[in-house]
């Protein structure tokens, strides 16, 4: 795992964690016992530009670039592990679509990255339905790989929600898709957001206080 972590960091990952998922339902895990989650932080300049309402050309869109990179990285990790003789499944967008593990009609994944990241203690589900971390707020892209490779898994404490009374994401959402409710187990996505109205404007991401703190908009 240490060698793989080094390779992931060299390829641009800012956070890498490996956890045991054997206690989850086999319907979710496909029978895999471990999951690797990794994140790439968005540039602070990009977040500040979106926060200011500045137009960002597609070729300079750091979100699109990092999202593409983490998906490609997941495919690379799965192939690397398979070449080592282990079973591995990339949860990249293309992989999930082709295998039927993402339903375009309902916009749902069998095992969301956020579920794995939350179990890995990376952060909590915010009122904007995004994973919120203390280090980067929501300002990052992430992907996951499932495997049975004999890694030493890490133990993490799940992070409690810290949204409190903040409703920045609800107020700023141009589509009014966010309900302003905190996520609690056994919560459902529909309790906090209407994903079918979401325009992916990134407003809720960059206006989260944790994201703004990371970007240096305020301390």
ChimeraX commands (.cxc) that place a marker at each C-alpha (Angstrom):
marker #1 position 0.00,0.00,0.00 radius 0.5
marker #1 position 2.85,2.39,0.73 radius 0.5
marker #1 position 4.23,1.93,-2.79 radius 0.5
marker #1 position 0.79,2.52,-4.26 radius 0.5
marker #1 position 0.30,5.60,-2.11 radius 0.5
marker #1 position 3.59,7.02,-3.32 radius 0.5
marker #1 position 2.55,6.39,-6.93 radius 0.5
marker #1 position -0.80,8.07,-6.34 radius 0.5
marker #1 position 0.78,11.12,-4.72 radius 0.5
marker #1 position 3.25,11.37,-7.59 radius 0.5
marker #1 position 0.30,11.38,-9.99 radius 0.5
marker #1 position -1.39,14.27,-8.24 radius 0.5
marker #1 position -3.45,12.82,-5.39 radius 0.5
marker #1 position -3.58,14.97,-2.26 radius 0.5
marker #1 position -5.23,12.38,0.00 radius 0.5
marker #1 position -5.12,8.57,-0.17 radius 0.5
marker #1 position -6.78,6.16,2.25 radius 0.5
marker #1 position -7.48,2.43,2.28 radius 0.5
marker #1 position -10.28,0.97,4.38 radius 0.5
marker #1 position -12.03,-2.29,5.13 radius 0.5
marker #1 position -15.50,-2.51,3.55 radius 0.5
marker #1 position -16.13,-6.18,4.31 radius 0.5
marker #1 position -18.92,-5.32,6.74 radius 0.5
marker #1 position -20.95,-3.61,4.02 radius 0.5
marker #1 position -23.51,-5.57,2.06 radius 0.5
marker #1 position -22.04,-7.71,-0.78 radius 0.5
marker #1 position -24.64,-6.07,-3.01 radius 0.5
marker #1 position -22.74,-2.82,-2.50 radius 0.5
marker #1 position -19.19,-4.14,-2.47 radius 0.5
marker #1 position -19.46,-6.74,-5.26 radius 0.5
marker #1 position -17.68,-9.04,-2.84 radius 0.5
marker #1 position -14.56,-6.88,-2.54 radius 0.5
marker #1 position -13.21,-6.42,0.97 radius 0.5
marker #1 position -11.24,-3.18,0.69 radius 0.5
marker #1 position -11.61,0.23,-0.89 radius 0.5
marker #1 position -9.07,2.87,-1.83 radius 0.5
marker #1 position -10.28,6.46,-1.94 radius 0.5
marker #1 position -8.16,9.34,-3.19 radius 0.5
marker #1 position -8.76,13.05,-3.70 radius 0.5
marker #1 position -7.33,15.87,-5.77 radius 0.5
marker #1 position -7.83,19.36,-4.39 radius 0.5
marker #1 position -9.06,22.12,-6.68 radius 0.5
marker #1 position -6.83,25.15,-7.04 radius 0.5
marker #1 position -7.54,27.98,-4.64 radius 0.5
marker #1 position -7.53,30.45,-7.54 radius 0.5
marker #1 position -10.25,28.48,-9.36 radius 0.5
marker #1 position -12.44,28.42,-6.25 radius 0.5
marker #1 position -11.98,32.16,-5.70 radius 0.5
marker #1 position -12.85,32.90,-9.35 radius 0.5
marker #1 position -16.07,30.85,-9.17 radius 0.5
marker #1 position -16.91,32.47,-5.84 radius 0.5
marker #1 position -16.53,35.92,-7.42 radius 0.5
marker #1 position -18.78,34.89,-10.30 radius 0.5
marker #1 position -15.98,35.19,-12.84 radius 0.5
marker #1 position -16.43,33.22,-16.09 radius 0.5
marker #1 position -13.98,30.34,-16.38 radius 0.5
marker #1 position -13.24,29.00,-19.89 radius 0.5
marker #1 position -13.74,25.24,-20.22 radius 0.5
marker #1 position -10.05,24.72,-20.97 radius 0.5
marker #1 position -9.24,26.38,-17.63 radius 0.5
marker #1 position -11.96,24.66,-15.62 radius 0.5
marker #1 position -10.02,22.99,-12.82 radius 0.5
marker #1 position -13.05,20.99,-11.72 radius 0.5
marker #1 position -13.44,19.33,-15.13 radius 0.5
marker #1 position -9.71,18.69,-15.34 radius 0.5
marker #1 position -9.39,17.18,-11.85 radius 0.5
marker #1 position -12.55,15.12,-12.30 radius 0.5
marker #1 position -11.09,13.62,-15.47 radius 0.5
marker #1 position -7.78,12.99,-13.72 radius 0.5
marker #1 position -9.21,11.12,-10.72 radius 0.5
marker #1 position -11.31,8.92,-12.99 radius 0.5
marker #1 position -8.29,8.06,-15.13 radius 0.5
marker #1 position -6.28,7.45,-11.97 radius 0.5
marker #1 position -8.87,4.98,-10.68 radius 0.5
marker #1 position -8.64,3.04,-13.93 radius 0.5
marker #1 position -4.84,3.03,-13.61 radius 0.5
marker #1 position -4.95,1.77,-10.01 radius 0.5
marker #1 position -7.34,-1.06,-10.89 radius 0.5
marker #1 position -5.17,-2.13,-13.82 radius 0.5
marker #1 position -2.03,-1.93,-11.67 radius 0.5
marker #1 position -3.56,-4.18,-9.00 radius 0.5
marker #1 position -4.87,-6.63,-11.59 radius 0.5
marker #1 position -1.39,-6.91,-13.07 radius 0.5
marker #1 position -0.16,-7.72,-9.56 radius 0.5
marker #1 position -2.56,-10.67,-9.54 radius 0.5
marker #1 position -5.39,-9.19,-7.43 radius 0.5
marker #1 position -9.00,-8.51,-8.18 radius 0.5
marker #1 position -9.77,-4.82,-8.49 radius 0.5
marker #1 position -12.60,-2.69,-9.79 radius 0.5
marker #1 position -12.32,0.96,-10.77 radius 0.5
marker #1 position -15.33,3.03,-9.80 radius 0.5
marker #1 position -14.58,5.59,-12.51 radius 0.5
marker #1 position -17.53,7.09,-14.35 radius 0.5
marker #1 position -16.91,5.02,-17.49 radius 0.5
marker #1 position -16.39,1.82,-15.54 radius 0.5
marker #1 position -19.57,2.25,-13.50 radius 0.5
marker #1 position -21.60,3.13,-16.60 radius 0.5
marker #1 position -20.35,0.17,-18.60 radius 0.5
marker #1 position -20.84,-2.29,-15.73 radius 0.5
marker #1 position -24.29,-0.97,-14.81 radius 0.5
marker #1 position -23.18,0.26,-11.40 radius 0.5
marker #1 position -24.43,3.77,-12.16 radius 0.5
marker #1 position -28.06,4.38,-13.07 radius 0.5
marker #1 position -28.34,7.46,-15.28 radius 0.5
marker #1 position -32.11,7.50,-14.89 radius 0.5
marker #1 position -32.01,7.80,-11.10 radius 0.5
marker #1 position -28.50,9.33,-10.92 radius 0.5
marker #1 position -27.43,6.80,-8.31 radius 0.5
marker #1 position -24.32,4.67,-7.82 radius 0.5
marker #1 position -24.30,1.26,-6.17 radius 0.5
marker #1 position -21.52,2.32,-3.79 radius 0.5
marker #1 position -20.96,6.11,-3.88 radius 0.5
marker #1 position -17.48,7.57,-3.41 radius 0.5
marker #1 position -18.93,9.68,-0.58 radius 0.5
marker #1 position -19.94,6.57,1.35 radius 0.5
marker #1 position -16.40,5.21,1.21 radius 0.5
marker #1 position -14.85,8.61,1.98 radius 0.5
marker #1 position -17.12,9.07,4.99 radius 0.5
marker #1 position -16.18,5.63,6.32 radius 0.5
marker #1 position -12.54,6.61,5.77 radius 0.5
marker #1 position -13.02,9.58,8.08 radius 0.5
marker #1 position -12.36,12.15,5.35 radius 0.5
marker #1 position -15.35,14.31,6.19 radius 0.5
marker #1 position -19.11,14.58,6.53 radius 0.5
marker #1 position -22.02,14.92,4.13 radius 0.5
marker #1 position -22.99,18.58,3.97 radius 0.5
marker #1 position -26.38,20.11,3.37 radius 0.5
marker #1 position -25.28,20.47,-0.26 radius 0.5
marker #1 position -24.98,16.66,-0.56 radius 0.5
marker #1 position -21.22,16.97,-1.01 radius 0.5
marker #1 position -18.50,15.53,1.16 radius 0.5
marker #1 position -17.07,18.32,3.32 radius 0.5
marker #1 position -13.53,18.00,4.67 radius 0.5
marker #1 position -11.73,20.21,7.16 radius 0.5
marker #1 position -8.73,20.50,4.86 radius 0.5
marker #1 position -10.41,21.39,1.55 radius 0.5
marker #1 position -14.06,21.94,2.28 radius 0.5
marker #1 position -15.88,20.61,-0.79 radius 0.5
marker #1 position -13.12,21.86,-3.09 radius 0.5
marker #1 position -11.83,18.58,-4.48 radius 0.5
marker #1 position -12.60,15.68,-6.80 radius 0.5
marker #1 position -12.36,12.07,-5.71 radius 0.5
marker #1 position -12.69,8.52,-6.97 radius 0.5
marker #1 position -12.46,5.02,-5.53 radius 0.5
marker #1 position -11.20,1.53,-6.33 radius 0.5
marker #1 position -12.49,-1.71,-4.83 radius 0.5
marker #1 position -10.07,-4.59,-4.37 radius 0.5
marker #1 position -9.18,-7.74,-2.46 radius 0.5
marker #1 position -5.44,-6.95,-2.38 radius 0.5
marker #1 position -3.93,-7.79,1.04 radius 0.5
marker #1 position -3.32,-4.22,2.17 radius 0.5
marker #1 position -3.12,-3.24,5.79 radius 0.5
marker #1 position -6.27,-1.20,6.17 radius 0.5
marker #1 position -6.44,1.95,8.25 radius 0.5
marker #1 position -8.93,2.70,11.00 radius 0.5
marker #1 position -10.60,6.08,11.07 radius 0.5
marker #1 position -13.31,7.73,13.12 radius 0.5
marker #1 position -16.29,8.96,11.15 radius 0.5
marker #1 position -16.63,12.73,11.22 radius 0.5
marker #1 position -19.85,14.20,12.62 radius 0.5
marker #1 position -21.68,16.81,10.58 radius 0.5
marker #1 position -20.50,20.36,11.20 radius 0.5
marker #1 position -22.94,22.37,9.10 radius 0.5
marker #1 position -24.79,23.62,12.16 radius 0.5
marker #1 position -27.16,26.48,11.30 radius 0.5
marker #1 position -25.25,27.40,8.13 radius 0.5
marker #1 position -27.44,27.45,5.03 radius 0.5
marker #1 position -25.11,29.17,2.55 radius 0.5
marker #1 position -25.53,26.39,0.02 radius 0.5
marker #1 position -29.32,26.55,0.15 radius 0.5
marker #1 position -29.39,30.33,-0.25 radius 0.5
marker #1 position -26.86,30.42,-3.10 radius 0.5
marker #1 position -28.23,27.53,-5.19 radius 0.5
marker #1 position -29.57,29.03,-8.46 radius 0.5
marker #1 position -31.85,26.02,-9.02 radius 0.5
marker #1 position -33.24,26.01,-5.45 radius 0.5
marker #1 position -32.41,22.31,-5.38 radius 0.5
marker #1 position -31.04,22.24,-1.82 radius 0.5
marker #1 position -33.52,21.76,1.02 radius 0.5
marker #1 position -31.24,23.03,3.80 radius 0.5
marker #1 position -31.49,19.89,5.92 radius 0.5
marker #1 position -28.59,18.11,7.57 radius 0.5
marker #1 position -27.77,14.54,6.56 radius 0.5
marker #1 position -28.22,11.90,9.24 radius 0.5
marker #1 position -28.21,8.10,9.14 radius 0.5
marker #1 position -30.27,6.44,7.80 radius 0.5
marker #1 position -30.71,9.53,5.65 radius 0.5
marker #1 position -31.67,9.59,2.01 radius 0.5
marker #1 position -30.30,11.87,-0.67 radius 0.5
marker #1 position -33.79,13.12,-1.46 radius 0.5
marker #1 position -34.08,14.47,2.09 radius 0.5
marker #1 position -31.42,17.10,1.40 radius 0.5
marker #1 position -31.34,17.75,-2.35 radius 0.5
marker #1 position -33.29,17.45,-5.58 radius 0.5
marker #1 position -30.55,16.10,-7.85 radius 0.5
marker #1 position -32.78,16.36,-10.91 radius 0.5
marker #1 position -32.96,20.15,-10.52 radius 0.5
marker #1 position -29.23,20.58,-9.83 radius 0.5
marker #1 position -27.38,22.43,-12.62 radius 0.5
marker #1 position -23.89,21.66,-11.26 radius 0.5
marker #1 position -23.13,25.37,-11.05 radius 0.5
marker #1 position -20.57,24.70,-8.27 radius 0.5
marker #1 position -22.08,27.58,-6.27 radius 0.5
marker #1 position -22.85,25.37,-3.28 radius 0.5
marker #1 position -19.33,23.98,-3.37 radius 0.5
marker #1 position -17.44,27.26,-3.42 radius 0.5
marker #1 position -19.73,29.04,-0.96 radius 0.5
marker #1 position -19.32,26.42,1.75 radius 0.5
marker #1 position -17.44,28.13,4.62 radius 0.5
marker #1 position -15.01,25.21,4.77 radius 0.5
marker #1 position -14.18,25.61,1.06 radius 0.5
marker #1 position -13.78,29.37,1.44 radius 0.5
marker #1 position -11.44,28.83,4.37 radius 0.5
marker #1 position -9.29,26.47,2.28 radius 0.5
marker #1 position -9.22,28.96,-0.62 radius 0.5
marker #1 position -8.11,31.74,1.70 radius 0.5
marker #1 position -11.21,33.88,1.20 radius 0.5
marker #1 position -11.40,34.15,4.99 radius 0.5
marker #1 position -9.69,32.49,7.91 radius 0.5
marker link #1:1,2 radius 0.2
marker link #1:2,3 radius 0.2
marker link #1:3,4 radius 0.2
marker link #1:4,5 radius 0.2
marker link #1:5,6 radius 0.2
marker link #1:6,7 radius 0.2
marker link #1:7,8 radius 0.2
marker link #1:8,9 radius 0.2
marker link #1:9,10 radius 0.2
marker link #1:10,11 radius 0.2
marker link #1:11,12 radius 0.2
marker link #1:12,13 radius 0.2
marker link #1:13,14 radius 0.2
marker link #1:14,15 radius 0.2
marker link #1:15,16 radius 0.2
marker link #1:16,17 radius 0.2
marker link #1:17,18 radius 0.2
marker link #1:18,19 radius 0.2
marker link #1:19,20 radius 0.2
marker link #1:20,21 radius 0.2
marker link #1:21,22 radius 0.2
marker link #1:22,23 radius 0.2
marker link #1:23,24 radius 0.2
marker link #1:24,25 radius 0.2
marker link #1:25,26 radius 0.2
marker link #1:26,27 radius 0.2
marker link #1:27,28 radius 0.2
marker link #1:28,29 radius 0.2
marker link #1:29,30 radius 0.2
marker link #1:30,31 radius 0.2
marker link #1:31,32 radius 0.2
marker link #1:32,33 radius 0.2
marker link #1:33,34 radius 0.2
marker link #1:34,35 radius 0.2
marker link #1:35,36 radius 0.2
marker link #1:36,37 radius 0.2
marker link #1:37,38 radius 0.2
marker link #1:38,39 radius 0.2
marker link #1:39,40 radius 0.2
marker link #1:40,41 radius 0.2
marker link #1:41,42 radius 0.2
marker link #1:42,43 radius 0.2
marker link #1:43,44 radius 0.2
marker link #1:44,45 radius 0.2
marker link #1:45,46 radius 0.2
marker link #1:46,47 radius 0.2
marker link #1:47,48 radius 0.2
marker link #1:48,49 radius 0.2
marker link #1:49,50 radius 0.2
marker link #1:50,51 radius 0.2
marker link #1:51,52 radius 0.2
marker link #1:52,53 radius 0.2
marker link #1:53,54 radius 0.2
marker link #1:54,55 radius 0.2
marker link #1:55,56 radius 0.2
marker link #1:56,57 radius 0.2
marker link #1:57,58 radius 0.2
marker link #1:58,59 radius 0.2
marker link #1:59,60 radius 0.2
marker link #1:60,61 radius 0.2
marker link #1:61,62 radius 0.2
marker link #1:62,63 radius 0.2
marker link #1:63,64 radius 0.2
marker link #1:64,65 radius 0.2
marker link #1:65,66 radius 0.2
marker link #1:66,67 radius 0.2
marker link #1:67,68 radius 0.2
marker link #1:68,69 radius 0.2
marker link #1:69,70 radius 0.2
marker link #1:70,71 radius 0.2
marker link #1:71,72 radius 0.2
marker link #1:72,73 radius 0.2
marker link #1:73,74 radius 0.2
marker link #1:74,75 radius 0.2
marker link #1:75,76 radius 0.2
marker link #1:76,77 radius 0.2
marker link #1:77,78 radius 0.2
marker link #1:78,79 radius 0.2
marker link #1:79,80 radius 0.2
marker link #1:80,81 radius 0.2
marker link #1:81,82 radius 0.2
marker link #1:82,83 radius 0.2
marker link #1:83,84 radius 0.2
marker link #1:84,85 radius 0.2
marker link #1:85,86 radius 0.2
marker link #1:86,87 radius 0.2
marker link #1:87,88 radius 0.2
marker link #1:88,89 radius 0.2
marker link #1:89,90 radius 0.2
marker link #1:90,91 radius 0.2
marker link #1:91,92 radius 0.2
marker link #1:92,93 radius 0.2
marker link #1:93,94 radius 0.2
marker link #1:94,95 radius 0.2
marker link #1:95,96 radius 0.2
marker link #1:96,97 radius 0.2
marker link #1:97,98 radius 0.2
marker link #1:98,99 radius 0.2
marker link #1:99,100 radius 0.2
marker link #1:100,101 radius 0.2
marker link #1:101,102 radius 0.2
marker link #1:102,103 radius 0.2
marker link #1:103,104 radius 0.2
marker link #1:104,105 radius 0.2
marker link #1:105,106 radius 0.2
marker link #1:106,107 radius 0.2
marker link #1:107,108 radius 0.2
marker link #1:108,109 radius 0.2
marker link #1:109,110 radius 0.2
marker link #1:110,111 radius 0.2
marker link #1:111,112 radius 0.2
marker link #1:112,113 radius 0.2
marker link #1:113,114 radius 0.2
marker link #1:114,115 radius 0.2
marker link #1:115,116 radius 0.2
marker link #1:116,117 radius 0.2
marker link #1:117,118 radius 0.2
marker link #1:118,119 radius 0.2
marker link #1:119,120 radius 0.2
marker link #1:120,121 radius 0.2
marker link #1:121,122 radius 0.2
marker link #1:122,123 radius 0.2
marker link #1:123,124 radius 0.2
marker link #1:124,125 radius 0.2
marker link #1:125,126 radius 0.2
marker link #1:126,127 radius 0.2
marker link #1:127,128 radius 0.2
marker link #1:128,129 radius 0.2
marker link #1:129,130 radius 0.2
marker link #1:130,131 radius 0.2
marker link #1:131,132 radius 0.2
marker link #1:132,133 radius 0.2
marker link #1:133,134 radius 0.2
marker link #1:134,135 radius 0.2
marker link #1:135,136 radius 0.2
marker link #1:136,137 radius 0.2
marker link #1:137,138 radius 0.2
marker link #1:138,139 radius 0.2
marker link #1:139,140 radius 0.2
marker link #1:140,141 radius 0.2
marker link #1:141,142 radius 0.2
marker link #1:142,143 radius 0.2
marker link #1:143,144 radius 0.2
marker link #1:144,145 radius 0.2
marker link #1:145,146 radius 0.2
marker link #1:146,147 radius 0.2
marker link #1:147,148 radius 0.2
marker link #1:148,149 radius 0.2
marker link #1:149,150 radius 0.2
marker link #1:150,151 radius 0.2
marker link #1:151,152 radius 0.2
marker link #1:152,153 radius 0.2
marker link #1:153,154 radius 0.2
marker link #1:154,155 radius 0.2
marker link #1:155,156 radius 0.2
marker link #1:156,157 radius 0.2
marker link #1:157,158 radius 0.2
marker link #1:158,159 radius 0.2
marker link #1:159,160 radius 0.2
marker link #1:160,161 radius 0.2
marker link #1:161,162 radius 0.2
marker link #1:162,163 radius 0.2
marker link #1:163,164 radius 0.2
marker link #1:164,165 radius 0.2
marker link #1:165,166 radius 0.2
marker link #1:166,167 radius 0.2
marker link #1:167,168 radius 0.2
marker link #1:168,169 radius 0.2
marker link #1:169,170 radius 0.2
marker link #1:170,171 radius 0.2
marker link #1:171,172 radius 0.2
marker link #1:172,173 radius 0.2
marker link #1:173,174 radius 0.2
marker link #1:174,175 radius 0.2
marker link #1:175,176 radius 0.2
marker link #1:176,177 radius 0.2
marker link #1:177,178 radius 0.2
marker link #1:178,179 radius 0.2
marker link #1:179,180 radius 0.2
marker link #1:180,181 radius 0.2
marker link #1:181,182 radius 0.2
marker link #1:182,183 radius 0.2
marker link #1:183,184 radius 0.2
marker link #1:184,185 radius 0.2
marker link #1:185,186 radius 0.2
marker link #1:186,187 radius 0.2
marker link #1:187,188 radius 0.2
marker link #1:188,189 radius 0.2
marker link #1:189,190 radius 0.2
marker link #1:190,191 radius 0.2
marker link #1:191,192 radius 0.2
marker link #1:192,193 radius 0.2
marker link #1:193,194 radius 0.2
marker link #1:194,195 radius 0.2
marker link #1:195,196 radius 0.2
marker link #1:196,197 radius 0.2
marker link #1:197,198 radius 0.2
marker link #1:198,199 radius 0.2
marker link #1:199,200 radius 0.2
marker link #1:200,201 radius 0.2
marker link #1:201,202 radius 0.2
marker link #1:202,203 radius 0.2
marker link #1:203,204 radius 0.2
marker link #1:204,205 radius 0.2
marker link #1:205,206 radius 0.2
marker link #1:206,207 radius 0.2
marker link #1:207,208 radius 0.2
marker link #1:208,209 radius 0.2
marker link #1:209,210 radius 0.2
marker link #1:210,211 radius 0.2
marker link #1:211,212 radius 0.2
marker link #1:212,213 radius 0.2
marker link #1:213,214 radius 0.2
marker link #1:214,215 radius 0.2
marker link #1:215,216 radius 0.2
marker link #1:216,217 radius 0.2
marker link #1:217,218 radius 0.2
marker link #1:218,219 radius 0.2
view
